[in-house]
Amino acid sequence: MGWMPPSLRVTGSPRKALSNRQAGQGGAIVRNMTVISGRPARRVDRVAAFGAVVALAGCLLVPFAEFRANRIVSGAPEPLSSAGTAGWLLLALAVAAFGLSVAFRPAWRGRGILILGAGLVALMPWALGFAAVSLLIGAGSPARVSIGSGAWLVMLGGAIIWFAGARGLGRSRLKPVLAVAVIGLWVSSAVFGGVPELSLAREYAVQSTRFWGLVREHLMLSGLGLAFGTLIGVPLGALASRNNLVRSATLSVVGVIQTVPSLALLGLLVFPLAAVGLPGIGTLPATIALTLYALLPIVRNTYVGLAGVDEGALDAGRGMGMSKAQLLLRVEAPLALPLVLEGVRAAAVLVIGIAAVTAFVGAGGLGILVFQGWGQQADDLTLLGALPMVALALFADLAIRGVASVAVSPGIRQEEVAR
């Protein structure tokens, strides 16, 4: 080949040398795209950054608490500084979360964001309690301290940051440890953190004799509506997957029911029930209305789940000599179970919220506190009825997700995730 400069000499075949040169050029291009000043490019965690911005807005832009001369008058806004050291610590955690989400490499910030989000959520009742204690010093007994919009924003921002940190850690042991720590700090704040001085806690103290009875009534109404909705909706969804006429009629009817306002539906039930000698007010019309509202998500998800079963799985079952009933129970039902449970989960959250309206027909439940608060212009009494409903909906959601994780086989769960 003759003499060649050392810079152009290669070893091995020309084709291999060309491949090496192309690979080197490609690597240089990739490095130029992903390296800035010799360091890996930093990607912003947009979810955590958004949560931090929300928390900072709650700390700096809107009132953290409200001081009221009594329970029904408008409140005077109070800033974050009313919470003292706990308030400034909230601000520091929000600033740290924002900095961590935009200024550090992804590999370094997952656990840090998770801890900061949990810290914001855990510290919130302590900050509110300290604010209540400091603002009520020297005030008369009718004076109240309510939760301001800033505190709700900080709580929301902390939850978003917590979610952003948890989503990338898989089954990390840190997540349950932090959850237990947050619950412990919340419980301890009710004893040592001044939370009993908040107006919401005082409303609970006044209503404590009937509060848990209303919670039980709300659970009973929601449970009956969900149970009857499941018992009726799953067979209807199965029939809809088998017959086109049943499908058209069923999906149309449950869809129309869902569009009827809840108060209107309760009013429409009075006359048919009275015509057959049944009470038009109380638990019966409330249960019927909640059952009707629960049907749409359950029927629709059951139909979609059964209609979407892979034809190959059905052919395999027929090849094994299965009857139609055996195919339904052993092949179609297990494969459709994830979607069916999703429908039940959506229906549970729906009926827990709608059950509040049934207080208008004398069915009881937490809606009584909500409407009494509206009538008396007592915002904290309204919250006393609304917040437990939110907690019940979240608990129902988590409980049904837990049932799904146990009832659905691992293979089917992995297939659903892959989709």
BELQUI-V953162 format. One record per backbone hydrogen bond with DSSP energy under -0.5 kcal/mol. NH is the residue of the N-H (numbers start at 0). CO is the residue of the C=O. If there is no record, write none. Layout:
# BELQUI-V953162
nh=NH co=CO
nh=NH co=CO
This chain:
# BELQUI-V953162
nh=7 co=4
nh=8 co=4
nh=8 co=5
nh=16 co=12
nh=17 co=13
nh=18 co=14
nh=19 co=15
nh=20 co=16
nh=21 co=17
nh=22 co=18
nh=23 co=19
nh=24 co=20
nh=25 co=21
nh=26 co=22
nh=27 co=23
nh=28 co=24
nh=29 co=25
nh=30 co=26
nh=31 co=27
nh=32 co=28
nh=33 co=29
nh=34 co=30
nh=35 co=38
nh=38 co=35
nh=40 co=33
nh=42 co=40
nh=44 co=100
nh=45 co=43
nh=48 co=44
nh=49 co=45
nh=50 co=46
nh=51 co=47
nh=52 co=48
nh=53 co=49
nh=54 co=50
nh=55 co=51
nh=56 co=52
nh=57 co=53
nh=58 co=54
nh=59 co=55
nh=60 co=56
nh=61 co=56
nh=63 co=77
nh=64 co=77
nh=65 co=145
nh=66 co=75
nh=67 co=65
nh=67 co=143
nh=75 co=66
nh=76 co=74
nh=77 co=64
nh=79 co=58
nh=81 co=78
nh=82 co=79
nh=83 co=80
nh=85 co=82
nh=87 co=83
nh=88 co=84
nh=89 co=85
nh=90 co=86
nh=91 co=87
nh=92 co=88
nh=93 co=89
nh=94 co=90
nh=95 co=91
nh=96 co=92
nh=97 co=93
nh=98 co=94
nh=99 co=95
nh=100 co=96
nh=101 co=97
nh=102 co=98
nh=103 co=99
nh=107 co=104
nh=108 co=104
nh=108 co=105
nh=109 co=105
nh=112 co=108
nh=113 co=109
nh=114 co=110
nh=115 co=111
nh=116 co=112
nh=117 co=113
nh=118 co=114
nh=119 co=115
nh=120 co=116
nh=121 co=117
nh=122 co=118
nh=123 co=119
nh=124 co=120
nh=126 co=122
nh=127 co=123
nh=128 co=124
nh=129 co=125
nh=130 co=126
nh=131 co=127
nh=132 co=128
nh=133 co=129
nh=134 co=130
nh=135 co=131
nh=136 co=132
nh=136 co=133
nh=138 co=135
nh=142 co=139
nh=143 co=67
nh=145 co=65
nh=147 co=63
nh=149 co=62
nh=150 co=63
nh=151 co=147
nh=152 co=148
nh=153 co=149
nh=154 co=150
nh=155 co=151
nh=156 co=152
nh=157 co=153
nh=158 co=154
nh=159 co=155
nh=160 co=156
nh=161 co=157
nh=162 co=158
nh=163 co=159
nh=164 co=160
nh=165 co=161
nh=166 co=162
nh=168 co=165
nh=171 co=168
nh=174 co=171
nh=175 co=171
nh=176 co=172
nh=177 co=173
nh=178 co=174
nh=179 co=175
nh=180 co=176
nh=181 co=177
nh=182 co=178
nh=183 co=179
nh=184 co=180
nh=185 co=181
nh=186 co=182
nh=187 co=183
nh=188 co=184
nh=189 co=185
nh=189 co=186
nh=190 co=187
nh=191 co=187
nh=192 co=187
nh=192 co=188
nh=194 co=188
nh=196 co=193
nh=197 co=194
nh=198 co=144
nh=201 co=197
nh=202 co=198
nh=203 co=199
nh=204 co=200
nh=205 co=201
nh=206 co=202
nh=207 co=203
nh=209 co=206
nh=210 co=206
nh=211 co=207
nh=213 co=209
nh=214 co=210
nh=215 co=211
nh=216 co=212
nh=217 co=213
nh=218 co=214
nh=219 co=215
nh=220 co=216
nh=221 co=217
nh=222 co=218
nh=223 co=219
nh=224 co=220
nh=225 co=221
nh=226 co=222
nh=227 co=223
nh=228 co=224
nh=229 co=225
nh=230 co=226
nh=231 co=227
nh=232 co=228
nh=233 co=229
nh=235 co=231
nh=236 co=232
nh=237 co=233
nh=238 co=234
nh=239 co=235
nh=240 co=236
nh=241 co=238
nh=242 co=238
nh=246 co=242
nh=247 co=243
nh=248 co=244
nh=249 co=245
nh=250 co=246
nh=251 co=247
nh=252 co=248
nh=253 co=249
nh=254 co=250
nh=255 co=251
nh=256 co=252
nh=257 co=253
nh=258 co=254
nh=258 co=255
nh=259 co=255
nh=259 co=256
nh=264 co=260
nh=265 co=261
nh=266 co=262
nh=267 co=263
nh=268 co=264
nh=269 co=265
nh=269 co=266
nh=270 co=266
nh=271 co=267
nh=272 co=268
nh=273 co=269
nh=274 co=270
nh=275 co=271
nh=275 co=272
nh=276 co=273
nh=277 co=272
nh=281 co=360
nh=285 co=281
nh=286 co=282
nh=287 co=283
nh=288 co=284
nh=289 co=285
nh=290 co=286
nh=291 co=287
nh=292 co=288
nh=293 co=289
nh=294 co=290
nh=294 co=291
nh=295 co=291
nh=297 co=293
nh=298 co=294
nh=299 co=295
nh=300 co=296
nh=301 co=297
nh=302 co=298
nh=303 co=299
nh=304 co=300
nh=305 co=301
nh=306 co=302
nh=307 co=303
nh=308 co=305
nh=312 co=309
nh=313 co=309
nh=314 co=310
nh=315 co=311
nh=316 co=312
nh=317 co=313
nh=318 co=314
nh=319 co=315
nh=320 co=317
nh=321 co=316
nh=326 co=322
nh=327 co=323
nh=328 co=324
nh=329 co=325
nh=330 co=326
nh=331 co=326
nh=332 co=327
nh=334 co=330
nh=335 co=331
nh=336 co=332
nh=339 co=335
nh=340 co=336
nh=341 co=337
nh=342 co=338
nh=343 co=339
nh=344 co=340
nh=345 co=341
nh=346 co=342
nh=347 co=343
nh=348 co=344
nh=349 co=345
nh=350 co=346
nh=351 co=347
nh=352 co=348
nh=353 co=349
nh=354 co=350
nh=355 co=352
nh=356 co=353
nh=357 co=353
nh=357 co=354
nh=358 co=355
nh=359 co=356
nh=360 co=357
nh=361 co=358
nh=362 co=357
nh=367 co=364
nh=368 co=365
nh=369 co=365
nh=370 co=366
nh=371 co=367
nh=372 co=368
nh=373 co=369
nh=374 co=370
nh=375 co=371
nh=376 co=372
nh=376 co=373
nh=377 co=372
nh=378 co=376
nh=381 co=377
nh=382 co=378
nh=383 co=379
nh=384 co=380
nh=384 co=381
nh=385 co=381
nh=386 co=382
nh=388 co=384
nh=389 co=385
nh=390 co=386
nh=391 co=387
nh=392 co=388
nh=393 co=389
nh=394 co=390
nh=395 co=391
nh=396 co=392
nh=397 co=393
nh=398 co=394
nh=399 co=395
nh=400 co=396
nh=401 co=397
nh=402 co=398
nh=403 co=399
nh=404 co=400
nh=405 co=401
nh=406 co=402
nh=407 co=403
nh=412 co=408
nh=413 co=409
nh=414 co=410
nh=415 co=411
nh=416 co=412
nh=417 co=413
nh=418 co=414
